[in-house]
Amino acid sequence: MSGERFDAPILVDRKPRRHARGAFGTGEKGRHRRERGRDPRRSLPPIFGSSPPSEEITTIRRPFRAPPPPKEGPRINREIRGVPQIQLIDEEGNNVGVVSFYDALDRAEEVGLDLVEIAPNSAPPVCKLLDYGRFKYQSQKKASETRKNQKVVEIKEVKLRPGIDDHDYETKLKQSRRFFEEGDKVKVTLRFRGREMAHQDLGIQVLARMRDDTADVAKVESDPRLEGKQMIMILAPR
């Protein structure tokens, strides 16, 4: 062998180097974490006996309840409160006089009728012995008949022109009289076209003629007034 020297490579099994940073790390941030006593990388369970974390208290409100609707009709029997004495009218319509409320209630139970308050604003209140169910039925029937017999006033419309001829005018006049006999009001509308706006006096004359011809059955409720291109007058039955 020659005198040359060969250095063979040495294989070393190295393990990765570990940095001893600890649970909280090193440096300035690690110091602050160690002082606060918490590790941001893991969440530890609370220590037994330590104070529980503060919880936000939520106030639960009760749902809003609307007040009960007021009772329709008069008060009856034990619904009558706050009145120690009443003016009593018996089942025959005779005025018994001022009696105790409980005495009147006992008397109503004896005869099998209701004690109904018919004049609550009197001093003392006036109450009557009667069958409240029958009384309520008769009151509703009477109110229904009143609404049925009540006349609903409607407003009918009659249209005219400034140059209307006599035949058409008589037709409109008869139509208006029929409306007045039925109890309705009449809205007389007179419409101008084009150059007729320059002769509004002709329209006033037509409306005045209608007013005079119906004076025996109608009266003027609204005087003639100009609205745009039409003149309006309202007549009501006498």
BELRA-V601337 format. One record per residue. N is the residue number from 1. RES is the residue in one letter. PSI is psi in whole degrees, 0 to 359 (none if undefined). Layout:
BEGIN
{{N & RES & PSI} {N & RES & PSI}}
END
This chain:
BEGIN
{{1 & M & 148} {2 & S & 173} {3 & G & 10} {4 & E & 149} {5 & R & 130} {6 & F & 125} {7 & D & 109} {8 & A & 144} {9 & P & 139} {10 & I & 124} {11 & L & 123} {12 & V & 127} {13 & D & 100} {14 & R & 143} {15 & K & 151} {16 & P & 141} {17 & R & 135} {18 & R & 136} {19 & H & 121} {20 & A & 80} {21 & R & 341} {22 & G & 182} {23 & A & 334} {24 & F & 358} {25 & G & 176} {26 & T & 176} {27 & G & 191} {28 & E & 320} {29 & K & 318} {30 & G & 324} {31 & R & 317} {32 & H & 325} {33 & R & 321} {34 & R & 325} {35 & E & 323} {36 & R & 341} {37 & G & 34} {38 & R & 151} {39 & D & 116} {40 & P & 345} {41 & R & 346} {42 & R & 151} {43 & S & 119} {44 & L & 145} {45 & P & 151} {46 & P & 145} {47 & I & 138} {48 & F & 131} {49 & G & 350} {50 & S & 161} {51 & S & 134} {52 & P & 155} {53 & P & 151} {54 & S & 136} {55 & E & 146} {56 & E & 129} {57 & I & 123} {58 & T & 127} {59 & T & 124} {60 & I & 119} {61 & R & 147} {62 & R & 146} {63 & P & 146} {64 & F & 129} {65 & R & 121} {66 & A & 147} {67 & P & 150} {68 & P & 146} {69 & P & 148} {70 & P & 145} {71 & K & 134} {72 & E & 140} {73 & G & 179} {74 & P & 162} {75 & R & 147} {76 & I & 150} {77 & N & 238} {78 & R & 358} {79 & E & 342} {80 & I & 111} {81 & R & 156} {82 & G & 18} {83 & V & 104} {84 & P & 331} {85 & Q & 152} {86 & I & 161} {87 & Q & 113} {88 & L & 137} {89 & I & 124} {90 & D & 183} {91 & E & 342} {92 & E & 356} {93 & G & 10} {94 & N & 143} {95 & N & 109} {96 & V & 326} {97 & G & 192} {98 & V & 122} {99 & V & 168} {100 & S & 147} {101 & F & 319} {102 & Y & 327} {103 & D & 318} {104 & A & 323} {105 & L & 320} {106 & D & 321} {107 & R & 322} {108 & A & 322} {109 & E & 327} {110 & E & 320} {111 & V & 357} {112 & G & 31} {113 & L & 178} {114 & D & 149} {115 & L & 107} {116 & V & 131} {117 & E & 113} {118 & I & 343} {119 & A & 80} {120 & P & 338} {121 & N & 357} {122 & S & 165} {123 & A & 104} {124 & P & 167} {125 & P & 149} {126 & V & 127} {127 & C & 152} {128 & K & 146} {129 & L & 118} {130 & L & 171} {131 & D & 108} {132 & Y & 324} {133 & G & 316} {134 & R & 323} {135 & F & 319} {136 & K & 321} {137 & Y & 316} {138 & Q & 323} {139 & S & 317} {140 & Q & 322} {141 & K & 320} {142 & K & 318} {143 & A & 323} {144 & S & 319} {145 & E & 324} {146 & T & 317} {147 & R & 326} {148 & K & 321} {149 & N & 350} {150 & Q & 132} {151 & K & 126} {152 & V & 116} {153 & V & 125} {154 & E & 160} {155 & I & 112} {156 & K & 154} {157 & E & 134} {158 & V & 124} {159 & K & 133} {160 & L & 169} {161 & R & 154} {162 & P & 324} {163 & G & 38} {164 & I & 141} {165 & D & 170} {166 & D & 322} {167 & H & 313} {168 & D & 323} {169 & Y & 318} {170 & E & 324} {171 & T & 315} {172 & K & 325} {173 & L & 316} {174 & K & 321} {175 & Q & 318} {176 & S & 319} {177 & R & 323} {178 & R & 321} {179 & F & 319} {180 & F & 322} {181 & E & 330} {182 & E & 357} {183 & G & 15} {184 & D & 159} {185 & K & 160} {186 & V & 128} {187 & K & 109} {188 & V & 116} {189 & T & 125} {190 & L & 118} {191 & R & 136} {192 & F & 148} {193 & R & 134} {194 & G & 237} {195 & R & 356} {196 & E & 340} {197 & M & 337} {198 & A & 352} {199 & H & 60} {200 & Q & 340} {201 & D & 331} {202 & L & 321} {203 & G & 321} {204 & I & 323} {205 & Q & 321} {206 & V & 318} {207 & L & 321} {208 & A & 324} {209 & R & 318} {210 & M & 320} {211 & R & 317} {212 & D & 324} {213 & D & 342} {214 & T & 16} {215 & A & 335} {216 & D & 340} {217 & V & 352} {218 & A & 163} {219 & K & 159} {220 & V & 120} {221 & E & 326} {222 & S & 122} {223 & D & 158} {224 & P & 134} {225 & R & 149} {226 & L & 126} {227 & E & 100} {228 & G & 242} {229 & K & 21} {230 & Q & 151} {231 & M & 134} {232 & I & 139} {233 & M & 138} {234 & I & 129} {235 & L & 141} {236 & A & 148} {237 & P & 150} {238 & R & none}}
END
